[in-house]
Amino acid sequence: MKVSKLAENLIGSEIIKIGNQVNDLKAQGAEIANLTIGDLNSNIYPIPDLLKEEIQKAYQNNLTNYPPANGLLSLRKAISKDIKNRWNLDYSENDILVAGGSRPLIYAAFKTIVDSDDKVIYPVPSWNNNHYSYLTEAQKIEVETTAENNFLPTAADLKPHLKGAVLIALCSPLNPTGTMFTKQQLADICAMIVEENNSRGEGEKPLYLMYDQIYAMLTFGADHFDPVSLYPELKDFTIYVDGASKCFAATGIRVGWSFGPAEIIDKMKSLLGHIGAWAPKPEQEAVAVLLNHSEKVNEFVNHFKGEIAESLTVLHNGIQDMKSHGFAVESIKPMGALYLTIELNYLGKTKPDETLIKDSSDLVFYLINEAGVALVPFSAFGNSRDMPWFRASAGGVSLDEIKNMLPRLENALLKLK
C-alpha cells in the first residue's frame, strides 16, 4: 500500500516499544518496576484537589463547546500573572498561546520558524527534537554532549554550528537526564545567540531559541534560569514552552502554553487553528483558577517535588552503592524533572543463555526479563545504541518499588559475564 514519503519514513517511538513489552509482561503477572514513562502514576501522584474540583465544576456548568483558538482569556491572563510573579517575565495575554499540551506547541514553533533544509541545532540526548526536525524537513544538527557537562551543551559546543541556523532547541531541566543549566552555562549560550543575531543582515532569518521549561518548577536544591531573564535582548527571539502537565502531575489534563514574540505566537496560533490542537475548555477553566491561587500552587508543587526528589535520591544512592561494590555503573545526582541518568556499562557482556548483549536495547530487554526493571536507553533520545546510558523515570513507580527493584538489578548484572 502506498503512503506519503513522510509517513513511510517516520520512525516510531522506542519508548512505546519498550512500554508495550512491559505492559504485556505485567498482564501476565510479572513484577516490573516501570522506570520508562515520563508520566505520573495518578494513584501515587494525584492532581491538586482544587484543579480536580474546578474541572468537575466546569463540566457541570456545561463549558463543553470550543475554546478560543489561542486559549481562554482567563487562562492567558492567569499565565501572564504567574510567569511575572514566578520568573519576573513580562508577557501579556496576547503573547501567550494555549494548546493541548506542550507537544503541539513545539511542533508549531518548528513549523512557524523552520523551512525545508533550514538548520536546526539541538543537543543529544534530548526529547523528540529529531522527530520534529524530520516533520519539518529540517537539516538537523545534533550536538553530542558529555557526562562531564551533565549532558548539557556548552556555548563552545554550539558555536561552530550557528552560521545559517534558524533555531536552537534547548530544555532545562532536561528530559531525559534530569540535569539543568547553571546560570553561567545558559548566559554563555544566550550571549552567543545575541552576538550571532547582531551579525546577520536585514533580509536574513534570525536565529531563534525555543526554550522548553516544562519542568521548571520541579527543581531540587538548584535555581531554574531562563534566557530572557538573563538577556532581555533575546525577548524577540525566544519562544518558551511550558504547561501544567509535569508540575501539577496533570499529564492527562492536556493544558500547555507557549509565550514569546507576538508575531511568532500569532503564526503558531493560526497553524494550530487548522490542526485543532486545543486544550479542552473545562480543563483550561480549571487551570486558570488554580494559577490564580498561587499559595495552593506552591503548596502542591513543594510537596509533589519533595516526593519525586526522595524517589530519585533513593535510586541515585542505590546506584552509587552498587558502584562502591565494584559494579560498572554510574549516576548523576538528580537536579530536576522526574529523571535520573544512569550508566550501566555492560554492553558486550554475555547473558546466562550465552547470547551477547550487543547494544543498549539488548540490555534494556534483558533487564526487563531478568530483573523486572524497565529503563529507556539514550538511543531513544538521539544517541548511539553503543552508548550505555539510560533514563530512569520516578513518576510511574512508588518509593517501595524503587527500593525493591535495586537488589533485582544487582542480581541481573551479576549474571552477566
C-alpha positions in Angstrom: 0.0 0.0 0.0 1.4 3.4 -1.0 1.6 6.2 1.6 3.3 9.5 1.7 7.1 9.6 1.9 6.8 11.4 5.3 4.7 8.6 6.7 6.8 5.8 5.1 10.0 7.0 6.7 8.6 8.1 10.1 10.3 6.3 13.0 8.1 5.0 15.8 8.9 5.7 19.4 11.4 3.4 21.1 9.9 4.3 24.4 6.5 3.0 23.3 8.1 -0.3 22.0 9.6 -0.9 25.4 6.4 0.1 27.2 4.4 -2.3 25.2 6.6 -5.2 26.3 6.4 -4.1 29.9 2.6 -3.9 29.7 2.4 -7.4 28.1 4.6 -8.9 30.9 2.6 -7.1 33.6 -0.6 -8.5 32.1 0.9 -12.0 32.6 1.6 -11.3 36.3 5.2 -10.2 36.1 6.5 -7.7 38.8 8.2 -4.9 36.9 9.4 -1.5 38.1 8.5 0.6 35.1 11.0 3.4 35.0 10.4 4.2 31.3 7.5 6.6 31.2 7.8 10.4 31.5 4.3 10.2 33.1 2.9 10.1 36.6 1.0 7.2 38.3 -2.1 9.2 39.2 -2.8 6.9 42.1 0.6 7.8 43.6 0.6 11.4 42.4 -2.9 12.8 42.0 -3.5 16.2 40.7 -4.2 19.2 43.0 -7.6 18.9 44.8 -8.5 22.4 43.6 -7.8 21.5 40.0 -9.9 18.4 40.2 -12.8 20.3 41.8 -12.7 23.0 39.2 -12.6 20.6 36.3 -15.7 18.9 37.6 -17.4 22.2 38.2 -16.7 23.3 34.6 -18.3 20.2 33.2 -21.3 20.6 35.5 -21.6 24.2 34.1 -21.6 22.8 30.6 -18.4 24.5 29.5 -18.0 21.9 26.7 -18.0 23.9 23.5 -15.0 25.2 21.6 -12.5 27.4 23.4 -10.9 30.4 21.7 -8.2 29.3 19.3 -5.4 30.9 21.4 -6.9 29.8 24.7 -9.4 31.2 27.3 -8.7 34.8 28.1 -9.0 34.0 31.8 -6.2 31.3 31.5 -3.9 33.5 29.4 -4.3 36.3 32.0 -3.6 33.9 34.8 -0.5 32.6 33.0 0.7 36.1 32.4 0.4 36.9 36.1 2.0 33.7 37.2 5.1 34.0 35.0 5.5 37.6 36.1 5.3 36.6 39.8 7.3 33.4 39.4 10.0 34.3 36.9 9.7 38.1 36.5 8.8 37.7 32.8 6.6 40.4 31.2 4.3 38.8 28.6 0.8 40.0 28.1 -2.2 37.6 27.4 -1.7 38.4 23.7 1.8 37.0 23.8 0.5 33.6 25.1 -0.8 30.6 23.2 -2.6 27.7 24.9 -2.8 24.2 23.4 -3.5 20.6 24.2 -0.2 20.0 26.0 3.3 21.1 25.0 3.8 18.8 22.0 1.6 20.8 19.6 3.3 24.0 20.7 6.8 22.6 20.0 5.6 21.3 16.6 4.0 24.7 15.8 7.2 26.5 16.8 9.2 24.3 14.4 6.7 24.7 11.6 6.5 28.5 12.1 10.2 29.1 12.0 11.8 26.3 10.0 11.7 26.0 6.2 12.7 22.8 4.4 16.5 22.4 4.7 16.9 25.1 7.3 19.4 24.2 10.0 18.1 23.3 13.4 20.5 22.8 16.3 19.8 20.7 19.4 21.8 18.6 21.9 21.7 14.9 22.2 20.3 13.4 24.2 17.1 15.4 24.1 13.5 14.6 23.7 11.9 14.4 20.3 13.8 17.1 18.5 14.9 14.6 15.9 11.3 13.8 15.1 10.2 17.4 14.9 13.2 18.1 12.7 12.1 15.3 10.4 8.5 16.5 10.3 9.7 20.0 9.2 12.3 18.6 6.7 14.9 20.5 8.6 18.6 19.9 8.3 19.3 18.6 11.8 22.5 19.5 13.6 22.8 17.1 16.5 25.4 18.2 19.1 26.8 15.4 21.2 27.0 16.3 24.9 29.0 14.6 27.7 28.5 13.3 31.1 31.2 15.7 32.3 28.9 18.6 31.4 25.8 16.8 32.8 24.7 16.0 29.2 24.0 19.7 28.6 25.5 21.7 25.6 28.0 24.4 26.2 28.3 27.6 24.2 31.6 26.2 22.8 29.7 23.0 21.7 27.1 25.0 19.8 29.2 27.9 18.4 30.6 26.0 15.3 27.1 25.3 14.0 25.4 28.8 14.3 26.0 30.1 10.8 22.8 29.7 8.8 20.9 28.1 11.6 17.4 29.3 12.3 16.5 27.5 15.6 18.3 26.2 18.7 16.1 23.9 20.8 17.0 23.7 24.5 15.3 22.2 27.6 16.1 22.7 31.3 15.6 20.8 33.5 16.4 18.4 30.7 14.4 15.4 29.6 15.9 12.7 29.6 18.7 13.5 32.1 17.1 15.5 35.0 20.1 17.9 34.8 19.8 21.6 34.4 21.8 24.7 33.2 23.7 26.7 35.7 23.3 30.5 35.3 26.7 30.8 33.7 26.2 27.9 31.2 22.9 29.4 30.0 24.2 33.0 30.0 27.1 32.0 27.8 24.7 30.4 25.2 22.4 33.5 25.3 25.3 35.9 24.8 26.4 33.8 21.8 22.9 33.9 20.2 22.7 37.7 20.7 26.1 38.1 19.0 25.0 35.8 16.1 21.8 37.8 15.5 23.6 41.1 15.6 25.9 39.8 12.9 23.0 38.9 10.5 21.8 41.0 7.6 18.5 42.7 7.3 17.0 40.1 5.0 18.4 37.1 6.8 16.2 35.0 9.1 17.3 35.4 12.7 18.4 32.6 15.0 15.5 31.7 17.3 15.7 29.9 20.6 13.0 27.5 21.7 13.3 27.0 25.4 11.3 24.1 26.9 10.9 24.7 30.6 8.0 22.3 31.3 9.9 21.0 34.3 10.9 24.4 35.7 9.1 24.1 39.0 10.4 20.6 39.6 13.9 21.5 40.8 15.9 20.1 43.7 18.1 22.5 45.5 19.1 24.5 42.4 17.6 27.6 40.8 16.0 27.5 37.3 17.2 30.1 34.9 15.7 31.3 31.6 17.1 33.1 28.6 15.1 36.4 28.6 15.7 37.0 32.4 19.4 36.7 31.7 19.5 38.6 28.4 16.4 40.8 27.8 17.7 41.3 24.2 16.6 37.8 23.5 12.9 38.6 24.0 12.3 39.0 20.3 13.9 35.7 19.5 12.9 33.3 22.3 9.8 31.0 22.3 9.1 29.4 25.7 7.2 26.1 26.1 5.6 25.4 29.4 2.4 23.9 30.8 0.5 22.1 33.6 1.4 18.5 32.8 4.5 17.9 34.9 4.5 20.5 37.7 0.8 19.6 38.6 1.1 15.9 37.9 -1.5 16.6 35.3 -0.2 14.8 32.2 -3.7 13.8 31.0 -5.2 17.2 31.6 -3.5 18.4 28.3 -3.1 22.1 29.0 0.2 23.5 27.7 1.2 27.1 26.9 3.8 28.9 24.9 4.8 32.6 25.1 7.2 34.7 23.1 7.2 37.3 20.3 3.7 38.2 19.3 4.3 37.8 15.6 5.6 34.2 16.2 2.8 33.3 18.7 0.2 34.6 16.2 1.5 32.4 13.4 1.6 29.4 15.7 -2.0 30.1 16.7 -3.0 30.2 13.0 -1.2 26.9 12.4 -2.7 25.1 15.4 -6.1 26.6 14.5 -6.1 24.4 11.3 -4.9 21.4 13.3 -7.4 21.9 16.1 -5.0 21.1 18.9 -6.9 23.0 21.6 -6.9 22.1 25.2 -10.4 21.2 26.5 -12.3 24.1 27.7 -13.2 22.8 31.2 -9.5 22.0 31.9 -8.5 25.4 30.7 -11.0 27.0 33.0 -9.8 24.9 36.0 -6.1 25.6 35.4 -6.9 29.3 35.3 -8.5 29.1 38.7 -5.6 27.1 40.1 -2.9 29.5 38.8 -4.8 32.4 40.5 -4.3 30.7 43.8 -0.5 30.9 44.0 -0.3 29.7 47.6 -2.1 26.4 46.6 0.2 26.0 43.6 3.3 26.4 45.7 1.9 24.1 48.5 1.2 21.4 45.9 4.4 21.7 44.0 6.6 21.7 47.1 5.0 18.5 48.4 5.0 16.8 45.0 8.6 17.6 44.1 9.7 16.6 47.5 8.3 13.1 46.9 9.8 12.9 43.5 13.2 14.1 44.8 13.1 11.4 47.5 12.5 8.6 45.0 15.2 9.9 42.7 17.7 10.2 45.6 17.0 6.7 46.8 17.6 5.4 43.3 20.7 7.5 42.9 22.1 6.3 46.2 21.3 2.8 45.3 23.3 3.1 42.1 26.2 4.7 43.9 26.2 1.9 46.5 26.4 -0.6 43.6 29.3 1.4 42.2 31.1 1.3 45.5 30.8 -2.5 45.4 32.5 -2.8 42.1 29.6 -2.7 39.7 30.3 -0.9 36.4 27.6 1.7 37.0 27.3 5.5 37.5 24.6 8.0 38.0 24.4 11.8 38.0 22.9 13.4 41.1 19.3 14.4 40.3 18.7 18.2 39.9 15.2 18.4 38.5 12.3 16.9 36.5 11.3 13.2 37.0 14.5 11.6 35.8 17.8 10.0 36.9 20.6 9.5 34.4 22.2 6.0 34.9 25.2 4.4 33.2 25.2 0.6 33.1 28.5 -0.3 31.4 27.6 -3.9 30.4 27.4 -3.7 26.7 29.4 -6.6 25.1 28.7 -8.9 28.0 27.2 -12.4 27.7 23.9 -13.4 29.2 23.3 -16.6 31.1 22.0 -18.2 27.9 25.3 -17.4 26.2 23.8 -14.7 23.9 25.6 -11.4 23.6 24.3 -8.0 24.7 25.3 -6.1 21.6 23.8 -2.7 22.4 21.8 -0.7 24.9 18.5 -2.0 23.5 19.6 -5.6 24.2 20.4 -4.6 27.8 17.1 -3.0 28.3 15.1 -6.1 27.3 17.5 -8.4 29.3 16.8 -6.3 32.4 13.1 -6.3 31.8 13.0 -10.1 31.6 15.7 -10.9 34.2 15.3 -8.1 36.8 11.9 -6.8 36.3 13.4 -3.3 35.7 12.5 -1.2 32.6 14.7 1.7 31.6 14.9 3.8 28.4 18.3 3.9 26.6 19.7 7.2 25.4 19.3 5.8 21.9 15.7 6.8 22.2 16.9 10.4 22.6 19.2 10.6 19.6 22.4 8.9 20.9 24.0 5.7 19.5 22.9 2.3 20.7 26.5 1.8 21.7 26.1 4.3 24.5 25.5 2.6 27.9 23.5 5.5 29.4 19.8 5.2 30.4 16.9 7.3 31.6 15.1 6.2 34.8 11.8 8.0 35.5 10.4 8.0 39.0 7.0 9.2 38.1 5.3 5.9 37.5 6.5 3.9 40.5 6.3 4.1 44.2 9.3 4.6 46.6 8.9 1.0 47.7 9.0 -0.3 44.1 12.3 1.5 43.7 13.7 0.0 46.9 12.6 -3.5 45.9 14.0 -3.3 42.4 17.6 -2.4 43.3 18.5 -5.9 44.6 16.9 -7.4 41.4 19.0 -5.1 39.3 22.2 -6.1 41.1 21.5 -9.8 40.7 20.8 -9.5 37.0 24.0 -7.6 36.4 26.0 -10.2 38.4 24.8 -12.8 35.9 26.5 -11.1 33.0 30.0 -12.3 32.1 
